[in-house]
Amino acid sequence: MDRQLEILITNDDSYISKGFNTLVALCSAIGNVTAVAPKTAQSGMSAALSMGKPLFLNKEDERTTASGNKIKIYSFTGTPADCVKIAMNKFFSRENKPDLMFSGINHGSNASTAAVYSGTLGATAEAAIYEVPAIALSVNTHDPDADFSAVKKWFCPIVENYLANPPQKGVYLNINFPDIPLEQIQGIKFAHQGDGMWIEEFEDYKTPHGEPFYWICGKFLDKAVDHEGDHTLIDDGYITIVPHLVDSTSYKEMYRLQKLWKF
């Protein structure tokens, strides 16, 4: 490109997470960074929006790197999707969009059906609605001091491939890294969203006054029928890339039912 890349960053673990700040550092090496992330953790929020309440935007940091790239970091009291919206309304526009948007680096896998609930993916979907090229990055561990060595190694090759051969309009990428030593990673594979679901999802408790309450937990039930789903490949030591669509219409089923249903 003839000009410096303009990059938007958000996440769902909050602006103080190690993954978020690692991503800011990686992106600031290749362009100017505007980062707007939730003030507090917003995991599991999908593409939820904060309706009917005030939202507060606060500048947390502004600096220039040794190479001259600018970094601006904001916290926002909304969801990850809210963060994308405020950025697109306050710092960018439909006519002046970011060149790239990254969400992450998430602490925890967003493979298989986790992608449905993920605030990390909800933010990338929101960016794709604005027609901003969007990539979600996650590592398969909830350790707050996670090792992001694999992300650091593969970040530039991923960006270079993305810019050379970008996905089609309305597609955003969900990239998951296994939590294993760098030298054990087997490579990168494109995959489909793995098939699975959560079961035994609540534990029952009682308050000291005897009032029942529930705590979300659960076990993952693997329903995979092939070995090409993202969660299966991650277990095999691969970095996975799943292209997701904003348009979730099943066109094949739409046409099939259209022929069968009678009104």
C-alpha positions as a Markdown table, in Angstrom:
| # | Residue | x | y | z |
|---|---|---|---|---|
| 1 | Met | 0.0 | 0.0 | 0.0 |
| 2 | Asp | 1.1 | 3.6 | -0.7 |
| 3 | Arg | 0.0 | 4.8 | 2.7 |
| 4 | Gln | 0.3 | 3.5 | 6.3 |
| 5 | Leu | -2.2 | 0.8 | 7.3 |
| 6 | Glu | -5.0 | 2.1 | 9.7 |
| 7 | Ile | -5.9 | -0.7 | 12.1 |
| 8 | Leu | -8.8 | -1.0 | 14.5 |
| 9 | Ile | -8.5 | -3.4 | 17.5 |
| 10 | Thr | -10.9 | -4.7 | 20.1 |
| 11 | Asn | -11.4 | -7.8 | 22.2 |
| 12 | Asp | -13.8 | -9.2 | 24.8 |
| 13 | Asp | -11.3 | -9.7 | 27.7 |
| 14 | Ser | -10.9 | -5.9 | 28.4 |
| 15 | Tyr | -8.3 | -3.4 | 27.5 |
| 16 | Ile | -6.0 | -4.6 | 30.3 |
| 17 | Ser | -5.6 | -8.2 | 29.2 |
| 18 | Lys | -2.2 | -9.5 | 28.0 |
| 19 | Gly | -3.7 | -10.7 | 24.8 |
| 20 | Phe | -5.1 | -7.3 | 23.9 |
| 21 | Asn | -1.8 | -5.5 | 24.6 |
| 22 | Thr | 0.2 | -8.1 | 22.7 |
| 23 | Leu | -2.0 | -7.6 | 19.7 |
| 24 | Val | -1.6 | -3.8 | 20.0 |
| 25 | Ala | 2.2 | -4.2 | 19.9 |
| 26 | Leu | 2.0 | -6.6 | 16.9 |
| 27 | Cys | -0.3 | -4.2 | 14.9 |
| 28 | Ser | 1.7 | -1.1 | 15.8 |
| 29 | Ala | 4.7 | -2.6 | 14.0 |
| 30 | Ile | 2.7 | -2.6 | 10.7 |
| 31 | Gly | 0.5 | 0.5 | 11.0 |
| 32 | Asn | -1.3 | 3.1 | 13.1 |
| 33 | Val | -3.5 | 1.6 | 15.8 |
| 34 | Thr | -6.8 | 2.7 | 17.1 |
| 35 | Ala | -7.9 | 0.3 | 19.9 |
| 36 | Val | -11.2 | 0.4 | 21.6 |
| 37 | Ala | -11.9 | -2.4 | 24.1 |
| 38 | Pro | -14.3 | -3.1 | 26.8 |
| 39 | Lys | -13.5 | -1.6 | 30.2 |
| 40 | Thr | -14.4 | -4.9 | 31.9 |
| 41 | Ala | -14.4 | -8.5 | 30.6 |
| 42 | Gln | -17.3 | -9.2 | 28.2 |
| 43 | Ser | -16.8 | -12.9 | 27.3 |
| 44 | Gly | -19.8 | -14.7 | 26.0 |
| 45 | Met | -21.5 | -11.5 | 24.8 |
| 46 | Ser | -21.6 | -12.6 | 21.1 |
| 47 | Ala | -22.8 | -9.5 | 19.1 |
| 48 | Ala | -24.9 | -8.1 | 21.9 |
| 49 | Leu | -25.5 | -4.3 | 22.1 |
| 50 | Ser | -25.9 | -2.2 | 25.2 |
| 51 | Met | -29.4 | -0.6 | 24.8 |
| 52 | Gly | -31.0 | 1.9 | 27.1 |
| 53 | Lys | -28.0 | 2.9 | 29.3 |
| 54 | Pro | -25.2 | 5.4 | 29.0 |
| 55 | Leu | -21.9 | 4.3 | 27.7 |
| 56 | Phe | -18.6 | 5.9 | 28.6 |
| 57 | Leu | -15.5 | 6.2 | 26.4 |
| 58 | Asn | -12.1 | 7.0 | 28.0 |
| 59 | Lys | -8.7 | 7.5 | 26.4 |
| 60 | Glu | -6.3 | 5.2 | 28.3 |
| 61 | Asp | -3.1 | 5.8 | 26.3 |
| 62 | Glu | -1.7 | 7.7 | 23.3 |
| 63 | Arg | 1.8 | 7.3 | 22.1 |
| 64 | Thr | 4.0 | 7.1 | 19.0 |
| 65 | Thr | 6.3 | 4.1 | 18.4 |
| 66 | Ala | 10.0 | 4.4 | 17.5 |
| 67 | Ser | 9.1 | 3.7 | 13.9 |
| 68 | Gly | 6.6 | 6.6 | 13.9 |
| 69 | Asn | 3.4 | 4.6 | 14.1 |
| 70 | Lys | 0.6 | 6.1 | 16.3 |
| 71 | Ile | -1.2 | 4.2 | 19.0 |
| 72 | Lys | -4.4 | 5.3 | 20.6 |
| 73 | Ile | -6.1 | 3.1 | 23.2 |
| 74 | Tyr | -9.6 | 3.6 | 24.6 |
| 75 | Ser | -11.7 | 1.8 | 27.1 |
| 76 | Phe | -15.5 | 1.6 | 26.6 |
| 77 | Thr | -18.2 | 0.5 | 29.0 |
| 78 | Gly | -20.1 | -1.5 | 26.3 |
| 79 | Thr | -19.8 | -4.8 | 24.7 |
| 80 | Pro | -17.2 | -5.8 | 22.0 |
| 81 | Ala | -19.7 | -5.0 | 19.3 |
| 82 | Asp | -20.4 | -1.7 | 20.9 |
| 83 | Cys | -16.7 | -1.0 | 20.8 |
| 84 | Val | -16.6 | -1.5 | 17.0 |
| 85 | Lys | -19.7 | 0.7 | 16.6 |
| 86 | Ile | -18.3 | 3.6 | 18.7 |
| 87 | Ala | -15.0 | 3.4 | 16.8 |
| 88 | Met | -16.7 | 3.5 | 13.4 |
| 89 | Asn | -18.8 | 6.4 | 14.5 |
| 90 | Lys | -16.2 | 8.5 | 16.3 |
| 91 | Phe | -12.8 | 7.7 | 14.7 |
| 92 | Phe | -13.7 | 6.2 | 11.3 |
| 93 | Ser | -16.6 | 6.4 | 8.9 |
| 94 | Arg | -18.1 | 4.5 | 6.0 |
| 95 | Glu | -16.0 | 6.7 | 3.7 |
| 96 | Asn | -12.8 | 6.4 | 5.8 |
| 97 | Lys | -12.7 | 2.8 | 7.1 |
| 98 | Pro | -9.8 | 1.0 | 8.8 |
| 99 | Asp | -7.7 | -1.2 | 6.4 |
| 100 | Leu | -7.9 | -4.0 | 8.9 |
| 101 | Met | -9.7 | -4.9 | 12.1 |
| 102 | Phe | -8.4 | -7.4 | 14.7 |
| 103 | Ser | -10.3 | -8.8 | 17.7 |
| 104 | Gly | -8.3 | -10.5 | 20.4 |
| 105 | Ile | -6.0 | -12.0 | 21.2 |
| 106 | Asn | -8.6 | -13.9 | 23.1 |
| 107 | His | -7.7 | -15.9 | 26.2 |
| 108 | Gly | -9.6 | -19.1 | 25.4 |
| 109 | Ser | -10.6 | -21.1 | 22.3 |
| 110 | Asn | -13.3 | -19.8 | 20.0 |
| 111 | Ala | -13.5 | -23.0 | 18.0 |
| 112 | Ser | -16.6 | -25.1 | 17.3 |
| 113 | Thr | -19.8 | -23.7 | 18.8 |
| 114 | Ala | -17.8 | -21.3 | 21.1 |
| 115 | Ala | -17.9 | -19.0 | 18.0 |
| 116 | Val | -21.6 | -18.6 | 18.4 |
| 117 | Tyr | -21.3 | -17.1 | 21.9 |
| 118 | Ser | -18.0 | -15.4 | 21.5 |
| 119 | Gly | -17.7 | -11.6 | 22.0 |
| 120 | Thr | -14.4 | -11.8 | 20.1 |
| 121 | Leu | -16.3 | -13.1 | 17.0 |
| 122 | Gly | -19.3 | -10.8 | 17.7 |
| 123 | Ala | -16.9 | -7.9 | 17.2 |
| 124 | Thr | -15.5 | -9.2 | 13.9 |
| 125 | Ala | -19.0 | -9.8 | 12.6 |
| 126 | Glu | -19.9 | -6.2 | 13.5 |
| 127 | Ala | -16.8 | -5.0 | 11.6 |
| 128 | Ala | -17.7 | -7.1 | 8.6 |
| 129 | Ile | -21.2 | -5.4 | 8.6 |
| 130 | Tyr | -19.3 | -2.2 | 8.2 |
| 131 | Glu | -17.4 | -3.9 | 5.3 |
| 132 | Val | -14.1 | -3.7 | 7.3 |
| 133 | Pro | -11.7 | -6.6 | 6.8 |
| 134 | Ala | -11.9 | -8.5 | 10.1 |
| 135 | Ile | -9.8 | -11.2 | 11.8 |
| 136 | Ala | -10.4 | -12.8 | 15.2 |
| 137 | Leu | -7.4 | -14.3 | 17.1 |
| 138 | Ser | -7.7 | -16.7 | 20.0 |
| 139 | Val | -5.4 | -19.0 | 22.0 |
| 140 | Asn | -6.7 | -22.2 | 23.6 |
| 141 | Thr | -6.0 | -21.3 | 27.2 |
| 142 | His | -7.7 | -19.1 | 29.8 |
| 143 | Asp | -4.4 | -18.4 | 31.5 |
| 144 | Pro | -4.1 | -14.6 | 32.0 |
| 145 | Asp | -0.4 | -14.9 | 31.4 |
| 146 | Ala | -0.8 | -17.0 | 28.3 |
| 147 | Asp | 2.1 | -17.7 | 25.9 |
| 148 | Phe | 1.5 | -15.9 | 22.6 |
| 149 | Ser | 4.7 | -17.0 | 20.9 |
| 150 | Ala | 2.8 | -18.8 | 18.1 |
| 151 | Val | 0.7 | -15.7 | 17.4 |
| 152 | Lys | 3.8 | -13.5 | 17.2 |
| 153 | Lys | 5.5 | -15.9 | 14.8 |
| 154 | Trp | 2.6 | -16.3 | 12.4 |
| 155 | Phe | 1.1 | -12.9 | 12.7 |
| 156 | Cys | 2.9 | -11.2 | 9.8 |
| 157 | Pro | 2.5 | -14.2 | 7.4 |
| 158 | Ile | -1.2 | -14.2 | 8.1 |
| 159 | Val | -1.5 | -10.5 | 7.4 |
| 160 | Glu | 0.6 | -10.7 | 4.2 |
| 161 | Asn | -1.6 | -13.6 | 2.9 |
| 162 | Tyr | -4.7 | -11.7 | 3.9 |
| 163 | Leu | -3.7 | -8.5 | 2.1 |
| 164 | Ala | -2.6 | -10.4 | -1.0 |
| 165 | Asn | -5.7 | -12.6 | -1.2 |
| 166 | Pro | -8.5 | -11.1 | 1.0 |
| 167 | Pro | -11.7 | -12.9 | 1.7 |
| 168 | Gln | -14.9 | -12.0 | -0.1 |
| 169 | Lys | -17.2 | -9.2 | 1.2 |
| 170 | Gly | -19.1 | -10.2 | 4.3 |
| 171 | Val | -16.6 | -12.9 | 5.4 |
| 172 | Tyr | -14.6 | -12.6 | 8.6 |
| 173 | Leu | -11.9 | -15.0 | 9.8 |
| 174 | Asn | -11.8 | -16.9 | 13.0 |
| 175 | Ile | -8.2 | -18.0 | 13.8 |
| 176 | Asn | -7.5 | -20.3 | 16.8 |
| 177 | Phe | -4.0 | -21.2 | 18.1 |
| 178 | Pro | -3.3 | -24.4 | 20.2 |
| 179 | Asp | -1.8 | -23.9 | 23.6 |
| 180 | Ile | 1.3 | -25.9 | 23.0 |
| 181 | Pro | 5.0 | -25.0 | 22.7 |
| 182 | Leu | 5.9 | -23.2 | 19.5 |
| 183 | Glu | 8.1 | -26.0 | 18.2 |
| 184 | Gln | 5.2 | -28.5 | 18.5 |
| 185 | Ile | 2.8 | -26.6 | 16.3 |
| 186 | Gln | 2.1 | -28.7 | 13.1 |
| 187 | Gly | 1.2 | -25.8 | 10.8 |
| 188 | Ile | -1.9 | -23.9 | 9.7 |
| 189 | Lys | -5.0 | -25.4 | 8.2 |
| 190 | Phe | -8.3 | -24.0 | 6.9 |
| 191 | Ala | -11.2 | -25.7 | 8.6 |
| 192 | His | -14.9 | -25.7 | 9.1 |
| 193 | Gln | -16.6 | -24.8 | 12.4 |
| 194 | Gly | -16.5 | -28.0 | 14.5 |
| 195 | Asp | -19.6 | -29.7 | 15.6 |
| 196 | Gly | -20.3 | -29.9 | 19.3 |
| 197 | Met | -22.4 | -28.6 | 22.1 |
| 198 | Trp | -22.3 | -28.0 | 25.8 |
| 199 | Ile | -24.1 | -30.3 | 28.3 |
| 200 | Glu | -24.6 | -30.3 | 32.1 |
| 201 | Glu | -24.4 | -26.6 | 31.8 |
| 202 | Phe | -25.5 | -25.5 | 35.3 |
| 203 | Glu | -24.4 | -26.2 | 38.8 |
| 204 | Asp | -27.0 | -25.8 | 41.6 |
| 205 | Tyr | -26.2 | -23.8 | 44.8 |
| 206 | Lys | -28.0 | -22.1 | 47.6 |
| 207 | Thr | -27.4 | -18.8 | 49.3 |
| 208 | Pro | -26.8 | -18.7 | 53.1 |
| 209 | His | -30.5 | -18.0 | 53.3 |
| 210 | Gly | -31.5 | -21.1 | 51.4 |
| 211 | Glu | -32.4 | -19.4 | 48.1 |
| 212 | Pro | -31.4 | -21.5 | 45.1 |
| 213 | Phe | -29.1 | -20.0 | 42.4 |
| 214 | Tyr | -27.2 | -21.4 | 39.4 |
| 215 | Trp | -23.7 | -21.2 | 38.0 |
| 216 | Ile | -22.9 | -21.7 | 34.3 |
| 217 | Cys | -20.3 | -24.4 | 33.8 |
| 218 | Gly | -20.7 | -27.4 | 31.5 |
| 219 | Lys | -18.9 | -30.1 | 29.6 |
| 220 | Phe | -18.2 | -30.1 | 25.9 |
| 221 | Leu | -19.8 | -32.9 | 23.9 |
| 222 | Asp | -17.8 | -33.5 | 20.7 |
| 223 | Lys | -20.2 | -34.4 | 17.9 |
| 224 | Ala | -17.6 | -34.3 | 15.1 |
| 225 | Val | -18.2 | -36.7 | 12.2 |
| 226 | Asp | -15.0 | -35.8 | 10.3 |
| 227 | His | -11.5 | -34.7 | 11.2 |
| 228 | Glu | -11.7 | -31.3 | 9.5 |
| 229 | Gly | -13.4 | -29.3 | 12.2 |
| 230 | Asp | -11.4 | -26.5 | 13.9 |
| 231 | His | -11.6 | -27.9 | 17.5 |
| 232 | Thr | -10.4 | -31.3 | 16.3 |
| 233 | Leu | -7.5 | -29.9 | 14.4 |
| 234 | Ile | -6.5 | -27.6 | 17.3 |
| 235 | Asp | -6.2 | -30.8 | 19.4 |
| 236 | Asp | -3.9 | -32.2 | 16.8 |
| 237 | Gly | -1.6 | -29.2 | 17.1 |
| 238 | Tyr | -2.7 | -27.1 | 14.2 |
| 239 | Ile | -3.5 | -23.4 | 13.9 |
| 240 | Thr | -7.0 | -23.2 | 12.3 |
| 241 | Ile | -8.6 | -20.6 | 10.1 |
| 242 | Val | -12.4 | -20.7 | 9.7 |
| 243 | Pro | -14.1 | -18.2 | 7.3 |
| 244 | His | -17.4 | -17.1 | 8.7 |
| 245 | Leu | -20.2 | -15.2 | 7.0 |
| 246 | Val | -22.3 | -12.4 | 8.3 |
| 247 | Asp | -25.2 | -13.8 | 6.1 |
| 248 | Ser | -26.0 | -17.0 | 7.9 |
| 249 | Thr | -28.8 | -18.0 | 5.5 |
| 250 | Ser | -28.8 | -21.6 | 4.5 |
| 251 | Tyr | -29.6 | -21.0 | 0.8 |
| 252 | Lys | -29.8 | -24.7 | 0.1 |
| 253 | Glu | -32.4 | -25.2 | 2.7 |
| 254 | Met | -34.3 | -22.1 | 1.7 |
| 255 | Tyr | -34.7 | -23.4 | -1.8 |
| 256 | Arg | -35.6 | -26.9 | -0.6 |
| 257 | Leu | -38.3 | -25.7 | 1.8 |
| 258 | Gln | -39.6 | -23.2 | -0.8 |
| 259 | Lys | -40.5 | -26.1 | -3.0 |
| 260 | Leu | -42.0 | -28.3 | -0.3 |
| 261 | Trp | -44.0 | -25.9 | 1.8 |
| 262 | Lys | -47.5 | -25.1 | 0.6 |
| 263 | Phe | -49.4 | -21.9 | 1.5 |
